[in-house]
Amino acid sequence: MTLGDPRGIGPEVVAKAIRHLREQSDDTEFILLGPDELDPGLGTYESVGRFDGSQHSAGLLSALAVERAVQLALAGTVAGIVTGPIHKPALRSAGFMEPGHTEMLQRLTDVSDVGMLMVAEETRLGPPLRVLLATTHVPLRDVPDLLNTDLLVSQAMLLSSSLESDWNLARPRIALCALNPHASDDGLFGDEENLVFRPAIDALCRAGIEVEGPIPADTVFSRTLNGEYDAVIAPYHDVGMAPFKTIAFGVGVNVTLGLPFVRTSPDHGTAFDIVGTGRADPSSMQAALRMASRLASRRLLKPSKRFDTPAARI
């Protein structure tokens, strides 16, 4: 477990989540990674350096903890990683160009495809919701250029494989959320649905992936919560995150697909404004811990897989 930005609520919610799991008689073993000063005294702790109070130091220590966690996972010392929230401007000030954990983990593991899957096995409306973001932390104006047929195909295949192996869904049903209003209404509001989505759906159907779409964003999440689909692929960040956090904030978990180990994180950020107030809610971190433990245990019980993933040189 990485504590995240030392100025944020990560260290607090990590400590609370571990205590909660131990109260439930959970036998998961932890290695905590963070600055010298933040050892919560909850077991094995490995320091990645001293925090000097600056934004540069916060970003550097956050990144070093992630790098060390990846080393431990690739070496087989740990079966999974749970990451505390980081501050993207701090990462940038420390010289790390990735916009977030997902992209950093892809670089460190040298895998070709990763997926950012938001999961809430229970929501405020009851049924589960799983949303994969086809594009992640990019400006909205860049989305149409980044969203192409190959991307949709690779993300859908990655999602389908993960739902089969990690969620035991024999034939996952995936919905592709449209980019344009009303899925463009036959080209009235854009041509991506015809030029990008339709070829992707045809290719996926030929590959045996159960996928439907493009389905308008104003109905696809309701239909998913009604049980028509097991997961949604959203074309850009906010069209997926807005409904997800509306009905699952505090219980949602971010799962990185495509890595040779399990990685989860809570669905919130550093929350600098409530640090030290006692208001930080550990529920999402608890959910991230439980999911990481469950997924890692499930993988350990299955025959080993071969991953074309060279160890990162970090």
C-alpha positions as CSV (number, residue, x, y, z in Angstrom):
1,M,0.0,0.0,0.0
2,T,1.3,3.4,-0.9
3,L,0.2,6.3,1.3
4,G,-0.1,8.8,-1.6
5,D,0.6,12.5,-1.2
6,P,1.8,13.1,2.3
7,R,-0.2,16.4,2.5
8,G,-3.5,14.7,1.7
9,I,-5.9,12.3,3.4
10,G,-4.2,9.2,2.0
11,P,-2.2,8.4,5.2
12,E,-5.3,8.8,7.3
13,V,-7.7,6.7,5.3
14,V,-5.0,4.0,4.8
15,A,-4.5,3.7,8.5
16,K,-8.3,3.7,9.2
17,A,-8.9,1.1,6.5
18,I,-6.3,-1.3,7.8
19,R,-7.6,-1.1,11.3
20,H,-11.1,-1.8,10.0
21,L,-10.0,-4.9,8.1
22,R,-8.2,-6.2,11.1
23,E,-11.3,-5.7,13.2
24,Q,-13.1,-8.0,10.6
25,S,-10.4,-10.7,11.3
26,D,-9.0,-10.3,7.8
27,D,-5.6,-12.1,7.4
28,T,-4.3,-9.9,4.6
29,E,-0.7,-8.9,5.1
30,F,0.4,-5.4,4.3
31,I,3.6,-3.6,3.4
32,L,3.1,0.2,3.7
33,L,5.2,2.6,1.6
34,G,5.6,6.3,2.4
35,P,7.8,9.0,3.9
36,D,9.8,8.5,7.1
37,E,7.4,10.6,9.2
38,L,4.2,8.9,8.4
39,D,4.6,5.3,9.7
40,P,1.2,4.5,11.3
41,G,2.6,1.6,13.3
42,L,0.4,-0.9,11.7
43,G,3.0,-3.5,10.6
44,T,5.7,-3.6,8.0
45,Y,6.6,-0.1,6.9
46,E,9.2,0.9,4.3
47,S,10.3,4.5,4.0
48,V,10.9,6.0,0.6
49,G,12.5,9.2,1.9
50,R,12.0,12.2,4.1
51,F,9.3,14.8,3.3
52,D,10.4,18.4,3.4
53,G,7.0,20.0,3.2
54,S,7.3,21.2,-0.5
55,Q,5.1,20.2,-3.4
56,H,8.2,18.9,-5.2
57,S,9.0,16.6,-2.3
58,A,5.3,15.4,-2.1
59,G,5.3,14.5,-5.7
60,L,8.6,12.8,-5.6
61,L,7.8,10.7,-2.6
62,S,4.4,9.8,-4.0
63,A,6.1,8.5,-7.2
64,L,8.9,6.7,-5.4
65,A,6.4,4.8,-3.3
66,V,4.6,3.7,-6.5
67,E,7.8,2.6,-8.1
68,R,8.8,0.6,-5.1
69,A,5.4,-1.0,-5.0
70,V,5.7,-2.1,-8.6
71,Q,9.2,-3.5,-7.8
72,L,7.7,-5.6,-5.0
73,A,4.8,-6.8,-7.2
74,L,6.9,-7.7,-10.2
75,A,9.3,-9.6,-7.8
76,G,6.3,-11.6,-6.5
77,T,6.8,-10.3,-2.9
78,V,3.2,-8.9,-3.0
79,A,0.2,-10.0,-4.9
80,G,-1.3,-6.6,-5.4
81,I,-1.0,-2.9,-4.9
82,V,-3.4,-0.4,-3.3
83,T,-2.5,3.2,-3.9
84,G,-3.4,6.3,-1.9
85,P,-4.4,9.4,-3.7
86,I,-1.7,11.5,-5.4
87,H,-1.7,15.2,-6.5
88,K,-1.1,15.4,-10.2
89,P,0.5,18.9,-10.2
90,A,2.9,17.7,-7.5
91,L,3.9,14.8,-9.7
92,R,4.6,17.2,-12.6
93,S,6.6,19.5,-10.3
94,A,8.8,16.5,-9.4
95,G,9.4,15.7,-13.1
96,F,6.9,12.9,-13.7
97,M,5.0,13.6,-16.9
98,E,2.2,11.0,-16.5
99,P,-1.1,12.5,-15.5
100,G,-1.9,9.8,-13.0
101,H,-1.4,6.3,-11.5
102,T,-2.8,4.5,-14.5
103,E,-0.3,5.9,-17.0
104,M,2.6,5.6,-14.6
105,L,1.9,1.9,-13.9
106,Q,1.7,1.3,-17.6
107,R,5.2,2.7,-18.1
108,L,6.7,0.9,-15.1
109,T,5.3,-2.5,-16.2
110,D,5.8,-1.9,-19.9
111,V,2.5,-3.4,-20.8
112,S,0.8,-2.5,-24.1
113,D,-2.7,-2.0,-22.9
114,V,-4.2,-0.9,-19.6
115,G,-7.7,0.0,-18.6
116,M,-9.1,2.3,-16.0
117,L,-12.1,0.5,-14.6
118,M,-14.3,2.1,-11.9
119,V,-16.2,-0.6,-9.9
120,A,-18.9,-0.4,-7.3
121,E,-20.3,-3.8,-6.5
122,E,-23.1,-2.0,-4.6
123,T,-24.4,1.4,-5.4
124,R,-27.0,3.8,-3.8
125,L,-29.5,2.3,-6.2
126,G,-28.6,-1.2,-5.3
127,P,-27.2,-3.0,-8.4
128,P,-23.5,-2.9,-9.3
129,L,-21.9,-0.5,-11.8
130,R,-18.7,-1.0,-13.7
131,V,-17.4,1.7,-16.0
132,L,-14.3,1.5,-18.1
133,L,-12.9,4.9,-19.3
134,A,-11.7,4.5,-22.9
135,T,-9.8,7.8,-22.6
136,T,-8.6,9.0,-19.2
137,H,-7.0,12.2,-18.2
138,V,-7.0,14.3,-21.3
139,P,-8.7,17.6,-22.3
140,L,-12.2,17.2,-23.7
141,R,-11.1,18.8,-27.0
142,D,-8.6,16.0,-27.6
143,V,-11.1,13.1,-27.1
144,P,-12.4,12.8,-30.7
145,D,-8.9,12.5,-32.1
146,L,-7.9,9.9,-29.5
147,L,-11.0,7.8,-29.8
148,N,-10.5,5.4,-32.6
149,T,-11.7,1.9,-33.6
150,D,-8.5,0.1,-32.5
151,L,-8.7,1.7,-29.0
152,L,-12.4,0.7,-28.5
153,V,-11.6,-2.9,-29.7
154,S,-8.5,-3.2,-27.4
155,Q,-10.3,-1.8,-24.4
156,A,-13.4,-3.9,-24.9
157,M,-11.3,-7.1,-25.2
158,L,-9.3,-6.2,-22.1
159,L,-12.5,-5.5,-20.2
160,S,-14.2,-8.7,-21.4
161,S,-11.2,-10.8,-20.4
162,S,-10.9,-9.2,-17.0
163,L,-14.6,-9.7,-16.2
164,E,-14.3,-13.3,-17.1
165,S,-11.2,-14.0,-15.1
166,D,-11.5,-11.7,-12.1
167,W,-15.3,-11.5,-11.8
168,N,-16.2,-15.0,-13.0
169,L,-18.6,-13.7,-15.6
170,A,-18.8,-16.5,-18.2
171,R,-19.9,-14.2,-21.1
172,P,-19.8,-10.5,-20.1
173,R,-22.2,-8.1,-21.7
174,I,-20.6,-4.8,-22.5
175,A,-22.3,-1.6,-23.6
176,L,-20.4,1.0,-25.6
177,C,-21.5,4.5,-24.6
178,A,-21.8,6.9,-27.5
179,L,-19.7,10.0,-27.9
180,N,-22.3,12.4,-29.3
181,P,-25.8,13.3,-28.1
182,H,-28.4,10.7,-29.0
183,A,-25.6,8.6,-30.5
184,S,-25.5,11.3,-33.3
185,D,-29.1,10.6,-34.5
186,D,-27.9,9.0,-37.8
187,G,-25.1,11.6,-38.3
188,L,-27.0,14.8,-37.4
189,F,-24.7,15.5,-34.4
190,G,-21.4,13.9,-35.5
191,D,-20.0,11.0,-37.4
192,E,-17.9,9.1,-34.8
193,E,-20.7,6.6,-34.1
194,N,-20.7,5.5,-37.7
195,L,-17.0,5.9,-38.5
196,V,-15.4,4.7,-35.2
197,F,-17.9,2.8,-33.1
198,R,-19.6,0.7,-35.8
199,P,-16.4,-0.9,-37.1
200,A,-15.3,-1.6,-33.6
201,I,-18.6,-3.3,-32.7
202,D,-18.4,-5.4,-35.9
203,A,-14.8,-6.5,-35.1
204,L,-15.7,-7.3,-31.5
205,C,-18.7,-9.4,-32.5
206,R,-16.6,-11.3,-34.9
207,A,-14.2,-12.0,-32.0
208,G,-17.0,-13.4,-29.9
209,I,-17.3,-10.4,-27.5
210,E,-20.8,-9.7,-26.5
211,V,-21.1,-5.9,-27.0
212,E,-23.8,-3.5,-28.0
213,G,-23.9,0.1,-29.0
214,P,-23.3,2.9,-29.5
215,I,-25.9,3.6,-26.8
216,P,-26.6,7.2,-25.9
217,A,-25.1,8.4,-22.6
218,D,-28.4,9.5,-21.2
219,T,-29.8,5.9,-21.2
220,V,-26.8,3.5,-21.1
221,F,-26.2,3.8,-17.4
222,S,-29.8,3.3,-16.5
223,R,-30.0,0.2,-18.7
224,T,-26.9,-1.2,-17.1
225,L,-28.3,-0.7,-13.6
226,N,-31.4,-2.4,-14.7
227,G,-29.3,-5.5,-15.5
228,E,-29.0,-5.3,-19.3
229,Y,-25.2,-5.1,-19.2
230,D,-22.3,-6.0,-16.9
231,A,-20.2,-3.0,-17.7
232,V,-20.1,0.2,-19.8
233,I,-17.2,1.6,-21.8
234,A,-17.4,5.4,-21.6
235,P,-15.6,7.4,-24.3
236,Y,-14.2,10.0,-22.0
237,H,-13.6,10.7,-18.4
238,D,-16.5,12.8,-17.1
239,V,-19.3,11.0,-19.1
240,G,-18.3,7.9,-17.1
241,M,-17.3,9.4,-13.8
242,A,-20.2,11.7,-13.3
243,P,-22.9,9.0,-13.1
244,F,-20.5,6.7,-11.3
245,K,-19.7,9.1,-8.5
246,T,-23.3,10.2,-8.3
247,I,-24.5,6.8,-7.2
248,A,-21.3,5.2,-5.8
249,F,-19.1,7.9,-4.3
250,G,-17.4,6.5,-1.2
251,V,-17.8,2.9,-2.2
252,G,-16.3,3.0,-5.6
253,V,-12.9,1.4,-6.5
254,N,-10.5,2.2,-9.3
255,V,-9.1,-1.1,-10.8
256,T,-6.3,-1.0,-13.3
257,L,-6.7,-3.7,-15.9
258,G,-3.9,-5.2,-18.0
259,L,-1.2,-5.3,-15.3
260,P,0.6,-8.5,-14.2
261,F,-0.7,-7.9,-10.7
262,V,-3.8,-6.5,-9.0
263,R,-4.0,-2.7,-8.5
264,T,-6.8,-0.8,-6.9
265,S,-7.3,2.6,-5.4
266,P,-10.1,4.6,-3.8
267,D,-12.4,6.8,-5.9
268,H,-11.4,10.1,-4.4
269,G,-8.5,12.5,-4.4
270,T,-6.2,14.1,-1.9
271,A,-8.9,16.3,-0.3
272,F,-6.4,18.8,1.1
273,D,-9.3,20.9,2.5
274,I,-10.3,18.3,5.1
275,V,-6.8,17.0,6.2
276,G,-6.6,16.9,10.0
277,T,-10.3,17.6,10.5
278,G,-11.3,14.0,11.2
279,R,-13.8,14.1,8.4
280,A,-11.9,11.9,5.9
281,D,-14.1,8.9,5.1
282,P,-12.2,5.6,4.7
283,S,-15.1,3.7,3.1
284,S,-13.6,3.8,-0.5
285,M,-10.2,2.8,0.8
286,Q,-11.7,0.0,2.7
287,A,-13.5,-1.1,-0.5
288,A,-10.2,-0.8,-2.5
289,L,-8.5,-3.0,0.1
290,R,-11.2,-5.6,0.1
291,M,-11.3,-5.8,-3.7
292,A,-7.5,-6.0,-4.0
293,S,-7.5,-8.8,-1.5
294,R,-10.3,-10.7,-3.2
295,L,-8.9,-10.3,-6.7
296,A,-5.4,-11.3,-5.6
297,S,-6.7,-14.4,-3.7
298,R,-8.7,-15.4,-6.7
299,R,-5.7,-15.1,-9.0
300,L,-3.5,-17.1,-6.6
301,L,-6.0,-19.9,-6.7
302,K,-6.0,-20.2,-10.5
303,P,-3.3,-21.7,-12.7
304,S,-0.5,-19.1,-13.3
305,K,-0.8,-17.0,-16.4
306,R,2.1,-15.9,-18.6
307,F,2.3,-12.1,-19.0
308,D,4.3,-10.6,-21.8
309,T,5.5,-7.9,-19.3
310,P,9.2,-7.3,-18.8
311,A,10.2,-6.1,-15.4
312,A,10.4,-2.4,-15.2
313,R,13.9,-0.9,-14.8
314,I,13.2,1.6,-12.0
